[in-house]
Amino acid sequence: MSAPETMEAAADRSFAIERTFNAPVERVFRLWTDPLLVAQWWGIKDCTIPHCVLDVSVGGRWRIDMRTLSGALYRNQGSYIEVSENERLSYSDEPDPEIREWAGKPPGPSRHTVTFTPDGKRTHVHFEVTLASRADRERLLALGMRGGWTQSFDRLEELIEGADHAA
C-alpha cells in the first residue's frame, strides 16, 4: 500500500474537532490530564463521571465511566500512546463490549489525538479520532460520537469560563 492510499484510508476513518479556549496551553493541558478536572467536563451534557483514573504516561491506562441522566453507564478505557506535555496527547479507546448500542458487535479500538497549540493567552485544540474502519466511523458518527465530543468541549469551555469569572 502506498503512502497516499494509507493517508486516504486514515482520512476515511477519522473525524476532527477544533476549538480555541480562552486559557493558556499549560492550563488546558492540565484540564486534559488531571482526573479531578477531567471529571468536571468530560462527557455529554448532564452526565456525571463516577470513576476517572488517568495514568498519563506512555503505556499508562486510563478509565472514565460516564453515567447519563437516564442512568445508563458507559465505561471508557484505553492506553496512552504519546504524551508530550503542553503539546500533544494520543491515546487508544477500547470500546466496552457490554454497551447496548453495539448490539453484541462493538467497534474496533480507536486512536484519539489531541494537539495543543498556544495562541497568545489562548489555546487552540485539534482533536482527531481515527477509528478502526470506515464502517466504524460511519456507525459511531450515526450514534452521535461527534455531537458527544462537541458537548464535552462545550463543558470544558464552560469550566474555563466559570473559573475565570470565579477568580
N, CA, C and O of each residue as an XYZ file, in Angstrom:
668
protein
N       0.844     -1.176      0.000
C       0.000      0.000      0.000
C       0.893      1.244      0.000
O       1.827      1.337      0.796
N       0.614      2.179     -0.871
C       1.428      3.391     -0.946
C       1.028      4.379      0.138
O      -0.039      4.260      0.742
N       1.897      5.355      0.378
C       1.640      6.354      1.419
C       0.338      7.119      1.173
O      -0.437      7.293      2.113
N       0.060      7.591     -0.076
C      -1.202      8.304     -0.282
C      -2.425      7.439      0.026
O      -3.410      7.945      0.563
N      -2.381      6.140     -0.306
C      -3.509      5.261     -0.007
C      -3.682      5.120      1.499
O      -4.807      5.114      1.997
N      -2.577      5.008      2.224
C      -2.643      4.883      3.674
C      -3.247      6.145      4.275
O      -4.096      6.059      5.162
N      -2.819      7.317      3.805
C      -3.355      8.572      4.302
C      -4.840      8.685      3.983
O      -5.629      9.124      4.820
N      -5.218      8.287      2.772
C      -6.614      8.323      2.391
C      -7.428      7.419      3.294
O      -8.510      7.795      3.744
N      -6.913      6.225      3.562
C      -7.621      5.278      4.405
C      -7.806      5.858      5.807
O      -8.880      5.722      6.393
N      -6.780      6.498      6.346
C      -6.899      7.103      7.678
C      -7.924      8.235      7.645
O      -8.717      8.379      8.576
N      -7.915      9.029      6.593
C      -8.874     10.130      6.470
C     -10.303      9.597      6.402
O     -11.219     10.216      6.943
N     -10.501      8.468      5.752
C     -11.826      7.862      5.650
C     -12.312      7.306      6.979
O     -13.506      7.064      7.156
N     -11.387      7.103      7.915
C     -11.734      6.521      9.211
C     -11.736      7.559     10.331
O     -11.941      7.206     11.492
N     -11.513      8.824     10.005
C     -11.293      9.860     11.019
C     -12.334     10.965     10.973
O     -13.049     11.142      9.986
N     -12.393     11.694     12.064
C     -13.073     12.987     12.099
C     -12.321     13.862     13.097
O     -11.615     13.358     13.971
N     -12.478     15.165     12.958
C     -11.744     16.095     13.827
C     -12.675     17.190     14.336
O     -13.678     17.529     13.709
N     -12.310     17.721     15.481
C     -12.985     18.876     16.071
C     -11.889     19.868     16.446
O     -10.852     19.482     16.985
N     -12.123     21.132     16.161
C     -11.166     22.193     16.506
C     -11.867     23.194     17.407
O     -13.036     23.524     17.208
N     -11.133     23.668     18.394
C     -11.710     24.667     19.300
C     -10.573     25.484     19.884
O      -9.500     24.951     20.169
N     -10.806     26.769     20.063
C      -9.843     27.628     20.743
C     -10.436     28.009     22.092
O     -11.558     28.507     22.177
N      -9.657     27.763     23.150
C     -10.098     28.018     24.514
C      -9.391     29.247     25.068
O      -8.228     29.506     24.757
N     -10.103     29.990     25.881
C      -9.592     31.228     26.464
C      -8.793     30.923     27.734
O      -9.156     31.338     28.835
N      -7.700     30.187     27.548
C      -6.824     29.810     28.662
C      -5.463     29.441     28.074
O      -5.381     28.983     26.934
N      -4.400     29.640     28.847
C      -3.065     29.278     28.355
C      -2.919     27.757     28.192
O      -3.630     26.975     28.822
N      -1.992     27.375     27.341
C      -1.819     25.969     26.992
C      -1.545     25.091     28.218
O      -2.020     23.957     28.272
N      -0.803     25.584     29.186
C      -0.498     24.790     30.379
C      -1.779     24.432     31.143
O      -1.922     23.319     31.651
N      -2.692     25.380     31.213
C      -3.957     25.131     31.908
C      -4.842     24.156     31.133
O      -5.436     23.255     31.726
N      -4.932     24.326     29.831
C      -5.775     23.435     29.028
C      -5.211     22.010     29.053
O      -5.968     21.045     29.159
N      -3.894     21.880     28.955
C      -3.285     20.544     29.033
C      -3.616     19.898     30.383
O      -3.958     18.716     30.438
N      -3.517     20.659     31.454
C      -3.831     20.119     32.793
C      -5.292     19.692     32.879
O      -5.610     18.699     33.534
N      -6.182     20.433     32.222
C      -7.603     20.074     32.220
C      -7.847     18.734     31.518
O      -8.870     18.090     31.750
N      -6.914     18.316     30.663
C      -6.998     17.021     29.972
C      -6.266     15.910     30.723
O      -6.426     14.739     30.380
N      -5.476     16.242     31.729
C      -4.603     15.233     32.342
C      -4.790     15.052     33.844
O      -4.250     14.102     34.412
N      -5.531     15.926     34.496
C      -5.796     15.812     35.931
C      -7.178     15.168     36.086
O      -8.177     15.765     35.686
N      -7.254     13.957     36.662
C      -8.540     13.267     36.734
C      -9.630     14.044     37.474
O     -10.805     13.928     37.125
N      -9.273     14.822     38.471
C     -10.280     15.611     39.186
C     -10.879     16.687     38.282
O     -12.057     17.024     38.404
N     -10.070     17.219     37.385
C     -10.553     18.235     36.445
C     -11.285     17.597     35.267
O     -12.327     18.094     34.842
N     -10.745     16.499     34.740
C     -11.388     15.808     33.613
C     -12.817     15.408     33.996
O     -13.733     15.524     33.182
N     -13.005     14.944     35.220
C     -14.324     14.503     35.674
C     -15.344     15.647     35.691
O     -16.548     15.398     35.751
N     -14.877     16.885     35.638
C     -15.786     18.032     35.661
C     -16.301     18.424     34.276
O     -17.299     19.137     34.167
N     -15.617     17.956     33.201
C     -16.057     18.382     31.868
C     -16.254     17.240     30.883
O     -16.943     17.417     29.879
N     -15.685     16.107     31.133
C     -15.720     15.020     30.159
C     -17.130     14.445     30.068
O     -17.782     14.241     31.092
N     -17.593     14.188     28.876
C     -18.888     13.544     28.678
C     -19.963     14.487     28.183
O     -19.765     15.695     28.047
N     -21.112     13.881     27.920
C     -22.224     14.635     27.355
C     -22.898     15.507     28.417
O     -22.677     15.344     29.617
N     -23.712     16.422     27.946
C     -24.433     17.346     28.825
C     -25.214     16.557     29.882
O     -25.846     15.545     29.581
N     -25.155     17.039     31.108
C     -25.904     16.490     32.246
C     -25.459     15.107     32.700
O     -26.162     14.473     33.486
N     -24.321     14.621     32.234
C     -23.825     13.333     32.722
C     -22.989     13.555     33.982
O     -22.632     14.684     34.319
N     -22.687     12.460     34.666
C     -21.752     12.503     35.781
C     -20.630     11.514     35.491
O     -20.784     10.599     34.683
N     -19.520     11.712     36.152
C     -18.358     10.840     35.989
C     -18.065     10.210     37.356
O     -17.342     10.799     38.159
N     -18.619      9.016     37.633
C     -18.402      8.399     38.939
C     -17.017      7.779     39.119
O     -16.604      7.493     40.243
N     -16.302      7.571     38.013
C     -14.976      6.939     38.095
C     -14.075      7.559     37.021
O     -14.409      7.536     35.836
N     -12.935      8.112     37.439
C     -11.989      8.711     36.489
C     -10.576      8.478     37.003
O     -10.166      9.073     37.999
N      -9.844      7.623     36.331
C      -8.455      7.320     36.683
C      -7.617      7.493     35.419
O      -7.915      6.906     34.380
N      -6.565      8.305     35.521
C      -5.690      8.575     34.374
C      -4.239      8.370     34.788
O      -3.745      9.064     35.677
N      -3.555      7.431     34.156
C      -2.108      7.290     34.323
C      -1.486      7.882     33.064
O      -1.178      7.169     32.109
N      -1.307      9.199     33.084
C      -0.893      9.938     31.892
C       0.605      9.752     31.671
O       1.415     10.616     32.006
N       0.946      8.609     31.103
C       2.321      8.282     30.728
C       2.217      7.285     29.581
O       1.218      6.576     29.462
N       3.228      7.229     28.750
C       3.195      6.298     27.623
C       3.015      4.886     28.161
O       3.789      4.427     29.001
N       1.990      4.205     27.670
C       1.656      2.871     28.142
C       0.725      2.872     29.340
O       0.180      1.828     29.699
N       0.533      4.039     29.970
C      -0.356      4.138     31.120
C      -1.803      3.937     30.706
O      -2.189      4.246     29.579
N      -2.589      3.420     31.624
C      -4.001      3.148     31.360
C      -4.864      4.318     31.837
O      -4.506      5.047     32.762
N      -5.996      4.470     31.181
C      -6.991      5.441     31.615
C      -8.356      4.759     31.622
O      -8.605      3.835     30.848
N      -9.226      5.222     32.497
C     -10.611      4.738     32.527
C     -11.501      5.860     33.035
O     -11.236      6.478     34.066
N     -12.558      6.101     32.283
C     -13.546      7.107     32.647
C     -14.925      6.481     32.463
O     -15.286      6.066     31.363
N     -15.691      6.419     33.554
C     -17.061      5.925     33.480
C     -17.999      7.121     33.449
O     -17.915      8.017     34.290
N     -18.895      7.121     32.464
C     -19.866      8.207     32.307
C     -21.261      7.660     32.578
O     -21.670      6.658     31.990
N     -21.989      8.328     33.476
C     -23.384      7.962     33.737
C     -24.277      9.069     33.174
O     -24.140     10.239     33.532
N     -25.185      8.677     32.293
C     -26.083      9.654     31.679
C     -27.222     10.001     32.628
O     -27.419      9.337     33.645
N     -27.959     11.029     32.295
C     -29.097     11.471     33.092
C     -30.123     10.346     33.241
O     -30.803     10.257     34.262
N     -30.235      9.479     32.217
C     -31.186      8.359     32.271
C     -30.672      7.197     33.124
O     -31.407      6.244     33.385
N     -29.397      7.276     33.563
C     -28.829      6.233     34.411
C     -27.955      5.227     33.684
O     -27.362      4.359     34.325
N     -27.859      5.320     32.361
C     -27.008      4.400     31.607
C     -25.535      4.671     31.938
O     -25.113      5.823     32.037
N     -24.766      3.597     32.106
C     -23.345      3.718     32.424
C     -22.518      3.302     31.215
O     -22.715      2.223     30.656
N     -21.593      4.164     30.819
C     -20.695      3.899     29.698
C     -19.271      3.889     30.232
O     -18.773      4.911     30.703
N     -18.616      2.732     30.159
C     -17.228      2.602     30.608
C     -16.312      2.857     29.413
O     -16.445      2.232     28.360
N     -15.390      3.782     29.601
C     -14.432      4.148     28.558
C     -13.042      3.875     29.097
O     -12.734      4.203     30.243
N     -12.198      3.270     28.260
C     -10.844      2.969     28.733
C      -9.897      2.784     27.561
O     -10.309      2.599     26.416
N      -8.609      2.840     27.890
C      -7.587      2.644     26.884
C      -6.214      2.881     27.479
O      -6.021      2.833     28.693
N      -5.259      3.140     26.586
C      -3.864      3.356     26.982
C      -3.329      4.603     26.297
O      -3.740      4.949     25.189
N      -2.408      5.269     26.975
C      -1.735      6.420     26.370
C      -0.640      5.932     25.429
O       0.153      5.056     25.775
N      -0.612      6.513     24.240
C       0.349      6.149     23.199
C       1.465      7.186     23.134
O       2.635      6.848     22.952
N       1.090      8.444     23.285
C       2.051      9.555     23.222
C       1.647     10.611     24.237
O       0.476     10.976     24.337
N       2.620     11.095     24.984
C       2.379     12.172     25.941
C       3.524     13.171     25.797
O       4.672     12.869     26.120
N       3.196     14.355     25.310
C       4.172     15.427     25.190
C       3.568     16.647     25.893
O       2.679     17.310     25.360
N       4.066     16.924     27.090
C       3.461     17.927     27.952
C       3.224     19.250     27.236
O       4.113     19.809     26.595
N       1.993     19.727     27.369
C       1.546     21.003     26.802
C       1.549     21.040     25.282
O       1.359     22.104     24.692
N       1.762     19.889     24.636
C       1.792     19.851     23.170
C       0.833     18.838     22.562
O       0.087     19.155     21.635
N       0.856     17.599     23.097
C       0.110     16.540     22.417
C      -0.171     15.369     23.354
O       0.667     14.983     24.169
N      -1.362     14.822     23.216
C      -1.753     13.572     23.864
C      -2.323     12.666     22.783
O      -3.073     13.112     21.914
N      -1.964     11.401     22.846
C      -2.567     10.427     21.952
C      -2.843      9.184     22.781
O      -1.985      8.717     23.530
N      -4.050      8.658     22.636
C      -4.428      7.504     23.441
C      -5.387      6.606     22.674
O      -6.103      7.054     21.779
N      -5.385      5.325     23.045
C      -6.338      4.391     22.454
C      -7.630      4.445     23.258
O      -7.637      4.781     24.442
N      -8.708      4.108     22.590
C     -10.011      3.963     23.230
C     -10.512      2.569     22.857
O     -10.725      2.261     21.685
N     -10.693      1.741     23.875
C     -11.087      0.345     23.675
C     -12.552      0.196     24.068
O     -12.874      0.222     25.255
N     -13.441      0.041     23.095
C     -14.873      0.013     23.391
C     -15.277     -1.117     24.349
O     -14.822     -2.255     24.233
N     -16.142     -0.758     25.292
C     -16.711     -1.728     26.230
C     -17.689     -2.608     25.452
O     -18.670     -2.099     24.909
N     -17.442     -3.918     25.386
C     -18.322     -4.793     24.593
C     -19.735     -4.915     25.156
O     -20.632     -5.405     24.470
N     -19.943     -4.471     26.405
C     -21.259     -4.600     27.046
C     -22.232     -3.472     26.698
O     -23.410     -3.554     27.046
N     -21.769     -2.435     26.028
C     -22.645     -1.303     25.718
C     -23.761     -1.769     24.783
O     -23.502     -2.371     23.740
N     -25.008     -1.481     25.172
C     -26.158     -1.999     24.415
C     -26.207     -1.514     22.968
O     -26.686     -2.229     22.088
N     -25.713     -0.300     22.723
C     -25.741      0.226     21.348
C     -24.929     -0.632     20.377
O     -25.168     -0.593     19.170
N     -23.984     -1.396     20.886
C     -23.173     -2.240     19.994
C     -23.946     -3.462     19.514
O     -23.570     -4.079     18.518
N     -25.011     -3.813     20.206
C     -25.826     -4.976     19.843
C     -24.954     -6.217     19.649
O     -25.143     -6.987     18.707
N     -23.983     -6.395     20.575
C     -23.111     -7.565     20.512
C     -21.955     -7.453     19.536
O     -21.140     -8.371     19.439
N     -21.869     -6.344     18.810
C     -20.797     -6.161     17.819
C     -20.104     -4.824     18.051
O     -20.368     -3.855     17.340
N     -19.201     -4.767     19.065
C     -18.533     -3.489     19.343
C     -17.581     -3.101     18.215
O     -17.055     -3.965     17.513
N     -17.365     -1.798     18.046
C     -16.371     -1.352     17.056
C     -14.966     -1.724     17.529
O     -14.760     -2.084     18.688
N     -14.024     -1.629     16.625
C     -12.634     -1.860     16.988
C     -12.085     -0.681     17.779
O     -12.739      0.357     17.884
N     -10.889     -0.834     18.335
C     -10.283      0.270     19.082
C     -10.019      1.477     18.174
O      -9.811      1.339     16.969
N     -10.034      2.647     18.785
C      -9.746      3.875     18.041
C      -8.567      4.583     18.690
O      -8.142      4.246     19.795
N      -8.054      5.571     17.971
C      -6.961      6.401     18.483
C      -7.443      7.841     18.505
O      -7.949      8.356     17.507
N      -7.280      8.487     19.658
C      -7.655      9.889     19.817
C      -6.364     10.684     19.993
O      -5.523     10.338     20.823
N      -6.213     11.740     19.215
C      -5.018     12.580     19.295
C      -5.452     14.017     19.542
O      -6.267     14.572     18.806
N      -4.897     14.602     20.584
C      -5.222     15.970     20.977
C      -3.945     16.798     20.853
O      -2.944     16.503     21.506
N      -3.979     17.826     20.019
C      -2.835     18.710     19.827
C      -3.176     20.080     20.411
O      -4.220     20.658     20.106
N      -2.285     20.583     21.245
C      -2.466     21.854     21.944
C      -1.499     22.868     21.340
O      -0.286     22.661     21.367
N      -2.030     23.962     20.794
C      -1.188     24.990     20.179
C      -1.443     26.330     20.865
O      -2.564     26.838     20.846
N      -0.390     26.906     21.477
C      -0.577     28.214     22.113
C      -0.950     29.275     21.086
O      -0.438     29.287     19.966
N      -1.848     30.162     21.487
C      -2.271     31.283     20.656
C      -2.372     32.491     21.585
O      -3.465     32.901     21.975
N      -1.211     33.055     21.933
C      -1.171     34.114     22.938
C      -1.576     33.539     24.281
O      -0.970     32.578     24.757
N      -2.598     34.121     24.896
C      -3.100     33.620     26.179
C      -4.196     32.579     25.983
O      -4.821     32.138     26.948
N      -4.426     32.193     24.742
C      -5.450     31.200     24.409
C      -4.780     29.920     23.921
O      -3.570     29.890     23.694
N      -5.571     28.871     23.762
C      -5.040     27.590     23.285
C      -5.958     27.025     22.222
O      -7.164     26.881     22.422
N      -5.355     26.709     21.084
C      -6.095     26.039     20.012
C      -5.935     24.533     20.206
O      -4.818     24.034     20.337
N      -7.057     23.812     20.225
C      -7.041     22.360     20.371
C      -7.544     21.729     19.083
O      -8.623     22.051     18.585
N      -6.729     20.820     18.559
C      -7.133     19.992     17.416
C      -7.309     18.580     17.966
O      -6.355     17.974     18.455
N      -8.527     18.061     17.885
C      -8.872     16.751     18.421
C      -9.254     15.857     17.249
O     -10.204     16.151     16.523
N      -8.522     14.779     17.065
C      -8.798     13.877     15.945
C      -9.009     12.463     16.447
O      -8.227     11.948     17.246
N     -10.075     11.846     15.968
C     -10.399     10.463     16.299
C     -10.226      9.636     15.021
O     -10.818      9.941     13.985
N      -9.407      8.590     15.112
C      -9.226      7.677     13.984
C      -9.770      6.318     14.409
O      -9.245      5.680     15.321
N     -10.821      5.891     13.738
C     -11.488      4.642     14.051
C     -10.824      3.471     13.328
O     -10.011      3.662     12.424
N     -11.183      2.263     13.742
C     -10.571      1.054     13.182
C     -10.959      0.830     11.721
O     -10.193      0.234     10.964
N     -12.135      1.300     11.320
C     -12.579      1.090      9.938
C     -13.518      2.218      9.521
O     -14.025      2.964     10.358
N     -13.735      2.328      8.229
C     -14.688      3.314      7.710
C     -16.090      2.996      8.236
O     -16.849      3.905      8.572
N     -16.429      1.712      8.307
C     -17.749      1.308      8.818
C     -17.911      1.731     10.280
O     -18.979      2.202     10.671
N     -16.854      1.566     11.094
C     -16.919      2.020     12.486
C     -17.133      3.520     12.544
O     -17.918      4.007     13.358
N     -16.441      4.257     11.686
C     -16.591      5.715     11.661
C     -18.041      6.094     11.377
O     -18.635      6.898     12.096
N     -18.598      5.513     10.333
C     -19.971      5.848      9.952
C     -20.956      5.470     11.062
O     -21.878      6.226     11.370
N     -20.753      4.308     11.649
C     -21.632      3.837     12.718
C     -21.575      4.754     13.942
O     -22.614      5.132     14.484
N     -20.364      5.112     14.377
C     -20.210      5.941     15.573
C     -20.683      7.377     15.333
O     -21.242      8.004     16.233
N     -20.461      7.896     14.130
C     -20.983      9.224     13.823
C     -22.506      9.198     13.829
O     -23.136     10.141     14.307
N     -23.110      8.125     13.301
C     -24.572      8.000     13.298
C     -25.122      7.894     14.727
O     -26.233      8.346     15.003
N     -24.340      7.297     15.630
C     -24.751      7.188     17.034
C     -24.500      8.478     17.822
O     -24.884      8.571     18.988
N     -23.864      9.467     17.198
C     -23.701     10.769     17.844
C     -22.344     11.034     18.469
O     -22.232     11.897     19.340
N     -21.307     10.316     18.049
C     -19.992     10.500     18.668
C     -19.470     11.938     18.522
O     -18.958     12.511     19.483
N     -19.598     12.513     17.336
C     -19.116     13.889     17.151
C     -19.902     14.846     18.057
O     -19.318     15.725     18.691
N     -21.197     14.674     18.113
C     -22.023     15.518     18.967
C     -21.671     15.363     20.438
O     -21.671     16.340     21.186
N     -21.370     14.140     20.854
C     -20.961     13.897     22.232
C     -19.675     14.615     22.569
O     -19.562     15.240     23.624
N     -18.695     14.528     21.668
C     -17.429     15.227     21.911
C     -17.615     16.744     21.859
O     -16.957     17.473     22.602
N     -18.500     17.222     20.993
C     -18.775     18.655     20.954
C     -19.371     19.109     22.284
O     -19.037     20.187     22.775
N     -20.254     18.294     22.872
C     -20.794     18.624     24.192
C     -19.691     18.638     25.247
O     -19.681     19.499     26.127
N     -18.762     17.681     25.159
C     -17.628     17.682     26.098
C     -16.825     18.971     25.970
O     -16.461     19.583     26.975
N     -16.550     19.379     24.741
C     -15.787     20.611     24.517
C     -16.563     21.820     25.040
O     -15.969     22.753     25.581
N     -17.893     21.805     24.881
C     -18.709     22.891     25.435
C     -18.577     22.928     26.955
O     -18.438     23.999     27.544
N     -18.620     21.764     27.582
C     -18.480     21.685     29.044
C     -17.089     22.150     29.488
O     -16.949     22.813     30.516
N     -16.064     21.797     28.708
C     -14.702     22.253     29.012
C     -14.640     23.775     28.930
O     -14.060     24.424     29.800
N     -15.231     24.337     27.894
C     -15.251     25.795     27.746
C     -15.999     26.454     28.912
O     -15.562     27.483     29.426
N     -17.119     25.866     29.326
C     -17.876     26.402     30.460
C     -17.051     26.349     31.745
O     -17.097     27.278     32.552
N     -16.299     25.268     31.936
C     -15.442     25.147     33.118
C     -14.369     26.230     33.110
O     -14.105     26.851     34.139
N     -13.755     26.457     31.962
C     -12.725     27.503     31.839
C     -13.336     28.877     32.093
O     -12.799     29.669     32.867
N     -14.446     29.151     31.448
C     -15.080     30.471     31.600
C     -15.582     30.669     33.030
O     -15.469     31.768     33.573
N     -16.131     29.626     33.646
C     -16.619     29.725     35.023
C     -15.494     29.991     35.991
O     -15.652     30.783     36.920
N     -14.356     29.343     35.795
C     -13.202     29.565     36.655
C     -12.689     30.995     36.503
O     -12.253     31.617     37.471
N     -12.747     31.507     35.269
C     -12.304     32.883     35.038
C     -13.201     33.879     35.769
O     -12.724     34.879     36.306
N     -14.515     33.596     35.784
C     -15.450     34.509     36.451
C     -15.373     34.394     37.963
O     -15.674     35.349     38.679
N     -14.964     33.211     38.456
C     -14.841     32.998     39.906
C     -13.584     33.640     40.467
O     -13.500     33.909     41.665
N     -12.612     33.883     39.607
C     -11.317     34.426     40.065
C     -11.404     35.887     40.444
O     -10.403     36.481     40.846
